[in-house]
Amino acid sequence: MTSLSTKLAQLEASAHLTKGVRLAAIADLSRERALASLKRTGFPEDKYDASLSLCEGLEAGKTAITTDSAELIAQPGIDVILEVTGSPAAGVRHVLLCCEHKKHIVMVNVEADVLAGPLLARKAQEAGIIYSMAYGDQPALIAEMVDWARAAGFNVVCAGKGTKHLPEYHYSTPDTVWSHYGFTDEQLASGDFNKQMFNSFLDGTKSALEMSAVANGCGLRPPNGLKFPPCGTHDLPQVLKPKSEGGQMESYGTVEVVSCLETDGRWVHNDLRWGVYVVIEAKRDLMVGEKLDGEGGFMVYGKIMSAENSLEIEGLPIGLAHGLVLKRAVRKDQGLSWQDVEWSVESQAVAVRREMEDIYRKELAGRTNGKVDSKVNGKPVDGASVVVNGH
Protein backbone atom coordinates (compact mmCIF):
# COMPACT_ATOMS: atom_id res chain seq x y z
CA MET A 1 0.00 0.00 0.00
CA THR A 2 2.52 2.53 -1.20
CA SER A 3 0.56 5.75 -0.65
CA LEU A 4 -1.72 4.82 2.25
CA SER A 5 0.51 6.06 5.06
CA THR A 6 1.37 9.33 3.34
CA LYS A 7 -2.24 10.26 2.60
CA LEU A 8 -3.57 9.28 6.00
CA ALA A 9 -0.79 11.16 7.77
CA GLN A 10 -1.70 14.27 5.79
CA LEU A 11 -5.34 13.85 6.80
CA GLU A 12 -4.42 13.92 10.48
CA ALA A 13 -4.06 17.70 10.23
CA SER A 14 -7.80 17.91 9.60
CA ALA A 15 -8.54 15.25 12.20
CA HIS A 16 -6.97 17.51 14.86
CA LEU A 17 -9.59 20.15 14.00
CA THR A 18 -12.58 17.78 13.90
CA LYS A 19 -13.96 16.89 17.31
CA GLY A 20 -14.52 13.19 17.83
CA VAL A 21 -12.38 12.12 14.87
CA ARG A 22 -8.79 10.87 14.94
CA LEU A 23 -6.47 8.69 12.91
CA ALA A 24 -6.55 5.40 14.84
CA ALA A 25 -4.22 3.27 12.74
CA ILE A 26 -2.37 2.88 9.46
CA ALA A 27 -2.02 -0.33 7.44
CA ASP A 28 1.00 -0.38 5.14
CA LEU A 29 2.96 -3.26 3.68
CA SER A 30 6.10 -1.57 5.02
CA ARG A 31 6.27 -0.26 8.59
CA GLU A 32 9.40 1.70 7.67
CA ARG A 33 7.58 3.45 4.83
CA ALA A 34 4.67 4.29 7.12
CA LEU A 35 7.00 5.82 9.71
CA ALA A 36 8.88 7.77 7.04
CA SER A 37 5.59 9.16 5.74
CA LEU A 38 4.48 10.21 9.22
CA LYS A 39 7.74 12.10 9.72
CA ARG A 40 7.71 13.61 6.22
CA THR A 41 4.21 15.02 6.69
CA GLY A 42 4.96 16.53 10.10
CA PHE A 43 2.78 14.13 12.07
CA PRO A 44 3.28 14.92 15.79
CA GLU A 45 5.63 12.34 17.30
CA ASP A 46 3.58 12.08 20.48
CA LYS A 47 0.53 11.05 18.44
CA TYR A 48 1.83 7.69 17.22
CA ASP A 49 3.75 4.69 18.48
CA ALA A 50 4.86 1.98 16.04
CA SER A 51 5.52 -0.47 18.89
CA LEU A 52 1.87 -0.61 19.95
CA SER A 53 -0.64 -3.20 18.80
CA LEU A 54 -3.95 -1.99 17.37
CA CYS A 55 -5.71 -2.63 20.70
CA GLU A 56 -2.97 -0.86 22.67
CA GLY A 57 -3.02 2.09 20.28
CA LEU A 58 -6.77 2.51 20.64
CA GLU A 59 -6.49 2.38 24.45
CA ALA A 60 -3.62 4.87 24.49
CA GLY A 61 -5.20 7.21 21.97
CA LYS A 62 -2.19 6.92 19.66
CA THR A 63 -1.94 5.96 16.00
CA ALA A 64 -0.75 2.38 15.59
CA ILE A 65 0.91 0.86 12.53
CA THR A 66 0.21 -2.60 11.13
CA THR A 67 1.05 -4.51 7.97
CA ASP A 68 -2.24 -6.42 8.13
CA SER A 69 -5.14 -4.49 6.57
CA ALA A 70 -7.62 -7.27 7.37
CA GLU A 71 -6.72 -7.05 11.07
CA LEU A 72 -7.21 -3.28 10.98
CA ILE A 73 -10.63 -3.53 9.34
CA ALA A 74 -11.76 -6.22 11.78
CA GLN A 75 -10.59 -4.24 14.83
CA PRO A 76 -13.45 -3.20 17.17
CA GLY A 77 -13.37 0.51 17.95
CA ILE A 78 -12.54 1.61 14.41
CA ASP A 79 -15.55 3.12 12.65
CA VAL A 80 -14.42 4.31 9.21
CA ILE A 81 -11.84 2.95 6.77
CA LEU A 82 -10.13 5.15 4.16
CA GLU A 83 -9.11 3.01 1.17
CA VAL A 84 -6.26 4.83 -0.59
CA THR A 85 -4.11 2.02 -1.96
CA GLY A 86 -4.81 2.77 -5.64
CA SER A 87 -4.88 -0.99 -6.22
CA PRO A 88 -8.09 -2.34 -7.79
CA ALA A 89 -7.67 -5.81 -6.29
CA ALA A 90 -6.84 -4.48 -2.82
CA GLY A 91 -9.72 -2.01 -2.99
CA VAL A 92 -12.25 -4.73 -3.82
CA ARG A 93 -10.90 -6.92 -1.00
CA HIS A 94 -11.06 -4.11 1.54
CA VAL A 95 -14.61 -3.09 0.65
CA LEU A 96 -15.82 -6.68 1.03
CA LEU A 97 -14.06 -6.90 4.40
CA CYS A 98 -15.75 -3.64 5.45
CA CYS A 99 -19.10 -5.14 4.48
CA GLU A 100 -18.29 -8.20 6.61
CA HIS A 101 -17.18 -6.18 9.65
CA LYS A 102 -19.72 -3.34 9.27
CA LYS A 103 -17.18 -0.55 8.78
CA HIS A 104 -18.03 2.51 6.71
CA ILE A 105 -15.59 3.03 3.85
CA VAL A 106 -14.35 6.14 2.03
CA MET A 107 -12.88 5.27 -1.37
CA VAL A 108 -9.85 7.29 -2.41
CA ASN A 109 -9.31 4.49 -4.92
CA VAL A 110 -10.91 5.44 -8.21
CA GLU A 111 -9.27 2.41 -9.86
CA ALA A 112 -11.29 -0.02 -7.71
CA ASP A 113 -14.41 2.14 -7.92
CA VAL A 114 -14.38 2.06 -11.72
CA LEU A 115 -13.60 -1.66 -11.77
CA ALA A 116 -16.52 -2.71 -9.57
CA GLY A 117 -17.94 0.37 -7.79
CA PRO A 118 -21.62 -0.11 -8.69
CA LEU A 119 -21.62 -3.63 -7.27
CA LEU A 120 -19.49 -2.68 -4.26
CA ALA A 121 -21.86 0.20 -3.45
CA ARG A 122 -24.80 -2.19 -3.70
CA LYS A 123 -23.09 -4.70 -1.38
CA ALA A 124 -22.29 -1.90 1.09
CA GLN A 125 -25.92 -0.79 1.12
CA GLU A 126 -27.03 -4.37 1.76
CA ALA A 127 -24.53 -4.54 4.64
CA GLY A 128 -25.89 -1.31 6.12
CA ILE A 129 -22.66 0.67 5.72
CA ILE A 130 -21.73 3.85 3.84
CA TYR A 131 -19.66 3.57 0.65
CA SER A 132 -18.47 7.04 -0.33
CA MET A 133 -16.07 8.92 -2.55
CA ALA A 134 -13.60 11.22 -0.77
CA TYR A 135 -14.22 14.95 -0.65
CA GLY A 136 -11.27 16.84 -2.12
CA ASP A 137 -10.49 14.30 -4.83
CA GLN A 138 -11.32 15.58 -8.32
CA PRO A 139 -14.25 13.19 -9.02
CA ALA A 140 -15.88 14.23 -5.73
CA LEU A 141 -15.34 17.94 -6.47
CA ILE A 142 -16.95 17.51 -9.88
CA ALA A 143 -19.84 15.56 -8.34
CA GLU A 144 -20.34 18.37 -5.81
CA MET A 145 -20.60 20.92 -8.64
CA VAL A 146 -23.08 18.70 -10.48
CA ASP A 147 -25.21 18.42 -7.32
CA TRP A 148 -25.10 22.19 -6.86
CA ALA A 149 -26.11 22.88 -10.47
CA ARG A 150 -29.03 20.46 -10.30
CA ALA A 151 -30.16 21.78 -6.90
CA ALA A 152 -30.13 25.30 -8.38
CA GLY A 153 -32.39 24.10 -11.20
CA PHE A 154 -29.84 23.89 -14.01
CA ASN A 155 -29.49 21.07 -16.54
CA VAL A 156 -25.93 19.70 -16.69
CA VAL A 157 -24.61 19.78 -20.25
CA CYS A 158 -21.09 18.49 -19.49
CA ALA A 159 -18.90 17.92 -16.43
CA GLY A 160 -15.18 17.26 -16.19
CA LYS A 161 -11.75 18.70 -15.48
CA GLY A 162 -8.67 20.18 -17.13
CA THR A 163 -5.30 18.53 -17.73
CA LYS A 164 -2.21 18.65 -19.91
CA HIS A 165 -2.69 16.38 -22.92
CA LEU A 166 -1.54 15.91 -26.50
CA PRO A 167 -2.61 13.02 -28.80
CA GLU A 168 0.88 11.48 -28.71
CA TYR A 169 0.69 11.18 -24.92
CA HIS A 170 -1.48 8.06 -25.36
CA TYR A 171 1.68 6.19 -26.34
CA SER A 172 3.88 7.49 -23.52
CA THR A 173 5.65 4.86 -21.42
CA PRO A 174 7.47 4.99 -18.07
CA ASP A 175 10.68 5.53 -20.07
CA THR A 176 9.38 8.72 -21.71
CA VAL A 177 7.19 10.17 -18.97
CA TRP A 178 9.70 12.53 -17.33
CA SER A 179 10.60 14.27 -20.60
CA HIS A 180 6.92 15.13 -21.09
CA TYR A 181 6.59 16.47 -17.54
CA GLY A 182 9.85 18.41 -17.76
CA PHE A 183 11.11 17.31 -14.33
CA THR A 184 14.82 17.76 -13.66
CA ASP A 185 17.07 15.08 -12.15
CA GLU A 186 17.28 17.18 -8.98
CA GLN A 187 13.48 17.30 -8.67
CA LEU A 188 13.17 13.56 -9.19
CA ALA A 189 15.84 12.91 -6.56
CA SER A 190 14.01 15.04 -3.99
CA GLY A 191 10.88 12.90 -3.66
CA ASP A 192 9.18 9.55 -4.03
CA PHE A 193 8.22 9.62 -7.73
CA ASN A 194 6.50 6.56 -9.22
CA LYS A 195 7.00 6.85 -12.99
CA GLN A 196 4.31 4.33 -13.90
CA MET A 197 1.77 6.14 -11.75
CA PHE A 198 2.75 9.52 -13.22
CA ASN A 199 2.51 8.01 -16.71
CA SER A 200 -1.07 6.88 -16.06
CA PHE A 201 -1.98 10.56 -15.69
CA LEU A 202 -0.11 11.49 -18.86
CA ASP A 203 -1.40 8.77 -21.21
CA GLY A 204 -5.03 9.56 -20.40
CA THR A 205 -5.84 6.45 -18.38
CA LYS A 206 -6.29 8.25 -15.06
CA SER A 207 -8.55 10.84 -16.70
CA ALA A 208 -10.67 8.03 -18.16
CA LEU A 209 -10.93 6.41 -14.72
CA GLU A 210 -11.92 9.66 -13.04
CA MET A 211 -14.52 10.55 -15.67
CA SER A 212 -15.94 7.04 -15.47
CA ALA A 213 -16.36 7.50 -11.71
CA VAL A 214 -18.07 10.86 -12.30
CA ALA A 215 -20.37 9.44 -14.96
CA ASN A 216 -21.38 6.53 -12.72
CA GLY A 217 -21.74 8.67 -9.61
CA CYS A 218 -23.73 11.47 -11.27
CA GLY A 219 -25.75 9.54 -13.86
CA LEU A 220 -24.01 11.24 -16.80
CA ARG A 221 -23.52 9.71 -20.23
CA PRO A 222 -19.93 8.56 -20.96
CA PRO A 223 -18.43 9.27 -24.39
CA ASN A 224 -16.76 6.62 -26.51
CA GLY A 225 -13.30 7.76 -25.46
CA LEU A 226 -12.24 11.18 -24.17
CA LYS A 227 -11.36 13.72 -26.87
CA PHE A 228 -9.27 16.13 -24.69
CA PRO A 229 -10.27 19.22 -26.72
CA PRO A 230 -8.00 22.28 -26.20
CA CYS A 231 -10.13 24.75 -24.30
CA GLY A 232 -9.75 27.72 -21.94
CA THR A 233 -12.22 28.73 -19.26
CA HIS A 234 -13.80 31.36 -21.51
CA ASP A 235 -14.62 28.78 -24.21
CA LEU A 236 -16.11 26.04 -22.01
CA PRO A 237 -19.77 26.88 -22.84
CA GLN A 238 -19.05 26.87 -26.58
CA VAL A 239 -16.84 23.76 -26.78
CA LEU A 240 -18.57 21.51 -24.26
CA LYS A 241 -22.03 21.44 -25.80
CA PRO A 242 -23.50 18.98 -28.34
CA LYS A 243 -22.39 19.14 -31.97
CA SER A 244 -26.02 19.74 -32.88
CA GLU A 245 -25.74 23.09 -31.08
CA GLY A 246 -22.31 24.04 -32.46
CA GLY A 247 -20.10 22.39 -29.83
CA GLN A 248 -17.82 19.34 -29.91
CA MET A 249 -19.68 16.85 -27.70
CA GLU A 250 -21.47 13.81 -29.10
CA SER A 251 -24.37 14.06 -26.67
CA TYR A 252 -26.04 16.08 -23.96
CA GLY A 253 -25.29 15.46 -20.26
CA THR A 254 -21.84 13.91 -20.68
CA VAL A 255 -18.28 14.04 -19.28
CA GLU A 256 -15.05 15.28 -20.89
CA VAL A 257 -11.52 16.44 -20.04
CA VAL A 258 -10.14 19.58 -21.67
CA SER A 259 -6.46 20.07 -22.47
CA CYS A 260 -4.36 23.10 -21.54
CA LEU A 261 -2.34 22.60 -24.76
CA GLU A 262 -3.29 23.26 -28.36
CA THR A 263 -2.56 20.31 -30.68
CA ASP A 264 0.61 22.10 -31.86
CA GLY A 265 1.89 22.35 -28.27
CA ARG A 266 1.03 26.01 -27.62
CA TRP A 267 -0.52 26.80 -24.23
CA VAL A 268 -4.26 27.49 -24.20
CA HIS A 269 -5.25 30.97 -23.01
CA ASN A 270 -6.85 30.86 -19.55
CA ASP A 271 -6.31 27.11 -19.34
CA LEU A 272 -8.07 24.90 -16.80
CA ARG A 273 -5.17 22.56 -15.93
CA TRP A 274 -5.64 21.14 -12.39
CA GLY A 275 -9.19 22.55 -12.37
CA VAL A 276 -12.47 20.69 -12.49
CA TYR A 277 -15.59 21.87 -14.28
CA VAL A 278 -11.96 2.68 -18.83
CA VAL A 279 -11.99 -0.57 -21.46
CA ILE A 280 -8.26 -0.65 -22.49
CA GLU A 281 -6.45 -0.23 -25.82
CA ALA A 282 -2.95 -1.22 -26.93
CA LYS A 283 -0.08 1.29 -27.10
CA ARG A 284 1.77 -1.05 -29.47
CA ASP A 285 1.28 -4.43 -31.15
CA LEU A 286 1.03 -7.06 -28.41
CA MET A 287 2.16 -10.65 -28.87
CA VAL A 288 0.76 -13.95 -27.59
CA GLY A 289 2.35 -14.85 -24.24
CA GLU A 290 3.16 -11.27 -23.18
CA LYS A 291 2.12 -10.25 -19.69
CA LEU A 292 0.16 -6.99 -19.42
CA ASP A 293 1.84 -4.34 -17.25
CA GLY A 294 -1.26 -2.34 -16.30
CA GLU A 295 -2.21 1.30 -15.91
CA GLY A 296 0.53 3.75 -16.91
CA GLY A 297 2.84 1.02 -18.24
CA PHE A 298 4.46 0.25 -21.59
CA MET A 299 1.63 -1.74 -23.17
CA VAL A 300 -1.88 -0.33 -22.68
CA TYR A 301 -3.89 2.79 -21.86
CA GLY A 302 -7.45 3.23 -20.62
CA LYS A 303 -10.42 4.40 -22.68
CA ILE A 304 -13.81 5.39 -21.26
CA MET A 305 -16.97 4.01 -22.83
CA SER A 306 -20.52 3.18 -21.83
CA ALA A 307 -21.12 0.08 -19.76
CA GLU A 308 -23.45 -1.20 -22.48
CA ASN A 309 -20.75 -0.93 -25.16
CA SER A 310 -18.18 -2.46 -22.82
CA LEU A 311 -20.43 -5.45 -22.18
CA GLU A 312 -21.15 -5.80 -25.89
CA ILE A 313 -17.47 -6.12 -26.81
CA GLU A 314 -16.57 -7.94 -23.56
CA GLY A 315 -14.02 -5.22 -22.87
CA LEU A 316 -11.20 -5.97 -20.45
CA PRO A 317 -11.27 -3.40 -17.60
CA ILE A 318 -8.11 -1.37 -16.99
CA GLY A 319 -8.17 -2.34 -13.32
CA LEU A 320 -7.40 -5.96 -14.25
CA ALA A 321 -4.79 -5.27 -16.94
CA HIS A 322 -1.82 -6.06 -14.72
CA GLY A 323 -0.25 -9.50 -14.80
CA LEU A 324 -2.72 -11.14 -17.19
CA VAL A 325 -1.13 -13.12 -20.04
CA LEU A 326 -2.22 -12.60 -23.65
CA LYS A 327 -3.52 -15.64 -25.49
CA ARG A 328 -4.24 -13.72 -28.72
CA ALA A 329 -2.19 -11.08 -30.54
CA VAL A 330 -3.56 -7.53 -30.30
CA ARG A 331 -2.83 -4.66 -32.71
CA LYS A 332 -1.84 -1.16 -31.61
CA ASP A 333 -4.93 0.91 -30.62
CA GLN A 334 -7.12 -2.20 -30.65
CA GLY A 335 -9.38 -2.69 -27.63
CA LEU A 336 -8.69 -5.76 -25.51
CA SER A 337 -11.43 -8.17 -24.46
CA TRP A 338 -11.75 -10.96 -21.93
CA GLN A 339 -11.19 -13.35 -24.84
CA ASP A 340 -7.69 -11.94 -25.45
CA VAL A 341 -6.24 -12.92 -22.05
CA GLU A 342 -5.93 -15.82 -19.65
CA TRP A 343 -8.05 -15.15 -16.57
CA SER A 344 -9.59 -17.01 -13.64
CA VAL A 345 -12.40 -16.30 -11.19
CA GLU A 346 -10.07 -17.59 -8.48
CA SER A 347 -8.93 -13.96 -8.40
CA GLN A 348 -11.33 -12.10 -6.09
CA ALA A 349 -11.18 -8.93 -8.19
CA VAL A 350 -11.95 -10.86 -11.39
CA ALA A 351 -14.80 -12.72 -9.70
CA VAL A 352 -16.39 -9.49 -8.42
CA ARG A 353 -16.06 -7.77 -11.81
CA ARG A 354 -17.59 -10.76 -13.65
CA GLU A 355 -20.41 -10.90 -11.08
CA MET A 356 -21.11 -7.21 -11.66
CA GLU A 357 -21.07 -7.65 -15.44
CA ASP A 358 -23.58 -10.51 -15.21
CA ILE A 359 -25.89 -8.43 -13.01
CA TYR A 360 -25.78 -5.32 -15.18
CA ARG A 361 -26.00 -7.27 -18.44
CA LYS A 362 -29.40 -8.52 -17.24
CA GLU A 363 -30.45 -5.07 -16.01
CA LEU A 364 -29.37 -3.34 -19.23
CA ALA A 365 -31.25 -5.98 -21.23
CA GLY A 366 -34.36 -5.04 -19.26
CA ARG A 367 -34.27 -1.59 -20.81
CA THR A 368 -35.77 -2.97 -23.98
CA ASN A 369 -38.92 -3.44 -21.88
CA GLY A 370 -38.83 0.16 -20.74
CA LYS A 371 -37.07 -0.54 -17.44
CA VAL A 372 -34.57 2.31 -17.27
CA ASP A 373 -33.25 3.40 -13.88
CA SER A 374 -30.41 5.83 -14.68
CA LYS A 375 -31.26 9.24 -16.16
CA VAL A 376 -29.60 12.56 -16.95
CA ASN A 377 -31.99 15.47 -16.56
CA GLY A 378 -34.85 13.04 -17.18
CA LYS A 379 -33.11 11.19 -20.02
CA PRO A 380 -31.94 7.54 -19.75
CA VAL A 381 -28.18 6.93 -19.77
CA ASP A 382 -25.68 4.08 -19.59
CA GLY A 383 -23.11 3.53 -16.87
CA ALA A 384 -19.43 4.04 -17.63
CA SER A 385 -16.49 1.67 -17.82
CA VAL A 386 -12.77 2.04 -18.60
CA VAL A 387 -11.35 -0.63 -20.86
CA VAL A 388 -7.91 -1.37 -22.32
CA ASN A 389 -6.35 -0.19 -25.58
CA GLY A 390 -2.88 -1.21 -26.74
CA HIS A 391 -0.23 1.50 -27.17
C-alpha positions, -999 to +999 in steps of 0.1 A: +000+000+000+025+025-012+006+058-006-017+048+022+005+061+051+014+093+033-022+103+026-036+093+060-008+112+078-017+143+058-053+139+068-044+139+105-041+177+102-078+179+096-085+153+122-070+175+149-096+202+140-126+178+139-140+169+173-145+132+178-124+121+149-088+109+149-065+087+129-066+054+148-042+033+127-024+029+095-020-003+074+010-004+051+030-033+037+061-016+050+063-003+086+094+017+077+076+034+048+047+043+071+070+058+097+089+078+070+056+092+057+045+102+092+077+121+097+077+136+062+042+150+067+050+165+101+028+141+121+033+149+158+056+123+173+036+121+205+005+110+184+018+077+172+038+047+185+049+020+160+055-005+189+019-006+200-006-032+188-039-020+174-057-026+207-030-009+227-030+021+203-068+025+206-065+024+244-036+049+245-052+072+220-022+069+197-019+060+160-007+024+156+009+009+125+002-026+111+011-045+080-022-064+081-051-045+066-076-073+074-067-070+111-072-033+110-106-035+093-118-062+118-106-042+148-135-032+172-134+005+179-125+016+144-155+031+126-144+043+092-118+029+068-101+051+042-091+030+012-063+048-006-041+020-020-048+028-056-049-010-062-081-023-078-077-058-063-068-045-028-097-020-030-122-047-038-109-069-010-111-041+015-146-031+006-158-067+010-141-069+044-157-036+055-191-051+045-183-082+066-172-062+097-197-033+093-172-005+088-180+025+067-156+030+038-144+061+020-129+053-014-098+073-024-093+045-049-109+054-082-093+024-099-113+000-077-144+021-079-144+021-117-136-017-118-165-027-096-179+004-078-216-001-087-216-036-073-195-027-043-219+002-034-248-022-037-231-047-014-223-019+011-259-008+011-270-044+018-245-045+046-259-013+061-227+007+057-217+038+038-197+036+006-185+070-003-161+089-025-136+112-008-142+150-007-113+168-021-105+143-048-113+156-083-142+132-090-159+142-057-153+179-065-169+175-099-198+156-083-203+184-058-206+209-086-231+187-105-252+184-073-251+222-069-261+229-105-290+205-103-302+218-069-301+253-084-324+241-112-298+239-140-295+211-165-259+197-167-246+198-203-211+185-195-189+179-164-152+173-162-118+187-155-087+202-171-053+185-177-022+187-199-027+164-229-015+159-265-026+130-288+009+115-287+007+112-249-015+081-254+017+062-263+039+075-235+057+049-214+075+050-181+107+055-201+094+087-217+072+102-190+097+125-173+106+143-206+069+151-211+066+165-175+099+184-178+111+173-143+148+178-137+171+151-121+173+172-090+135+173-087+132+136-092+158+129-066+140+150-040+109+129-037+092+095-040+082+096-077+065+066-092+070+068-130+043+043-139+018+061-117+027+095-132+025+080-167-011+069-161-020+106-157-001+115-189-014+088-212-050+096-204-058+065-184-063+083-151-086+108-167-107+080-182-109+064-147-119+097-130-145+106-157-159+070-155-164+075-117-181+109-123-204+094-150-214+065-127-217+087-096-237+115-113-258+095-139-240+112-168-235+097-202-199+086-210-184+093-244-168+066-265-133+078-255-122+112-242-114+137-269-093+161-247-103+192-267-080+223-262-101+248-243-097+277-219-122+287-193-138+314-215-146+288-242-161+260-220-198+269-228-190+269-266-168+238-268-186+215-243-220+214-258-235+190-283-224+191-320-260+197-329-257+231-311-223+240-325-201+224-298-178+193-299-197+169-277-215+138-291-244+141-267-260+161-240-253+155-203-218+139-207-183+140-193-151+153-209-115+164-200-101+196-217-065+201-225-044+231-215-023+226-248-033+233-284-026+203-307+006+221-319+019+223-283+010+260-276-005+268-242-043+275-242-052+310-230-069+309-195-063+271-193-081+249-168-052+226-159-056+211-124-092+225-124-125+207-125-156+219-143-120+027-188-120-006-215-083-007-225-065-002-258-029-012-269-001+013-271+018-011-295+013-044-311+010-071-284+022-106-289+008-140-276+023-149-242+032-113-232+021-103-197+002-070-194+018-043-172-013-023-163-022+013-159+005+037-169+028+010-182+045+003-216+016-017-232-019-003-227-039+028-219-075+032-206-104+044-227-138+054-213-170+040-228-205+032-218-211+001-198-235-012-225-207-009-252-182-025-228-204-055-222-212-058-259-175-061-268-166-079-236-140-052-229-112-060-204-113-034-176-081-014-170-082-023-133-074-060-142-048-053-169-018-061-147-003-095-148-027-111-172-011-131-200-022-126-237-035-156-255-042-137-287-022-111-305-036-075-303-028-047-327-018-012-316-049+009-306-071-022-307-094-027-276-087-058-255-114-082-245-117-110-219-112-133-248-077-119-255-062-129-221-059-158-197-081-151-166-096-170-136-124-163-112-101-176-085-089-140-084-113-121-061-112-089-082-119-109-114-148-127-097-164-095-084-161-078-118-176-108-136-204-109-111-211-072-117-211-076-154-236-105-152-259-084-130-258-053-152-260-073-184-294-085-172-304-051-160-294-033-192-313-060-212-344-050-193-343-016-208-358-030-240-389-034-219-388+002-207-371-005-174-346+023-173-333+034-139-304+058-147-313+092-162-296+126-170-320+155-166-348+130-172-331+112-200-319+075-198-282+069-198-257+041-196-231+035-169-194+040-176-165+017-178-128+020-186-113-006-209-079-014-223-063-002-256-029-012-267-002+015-272 
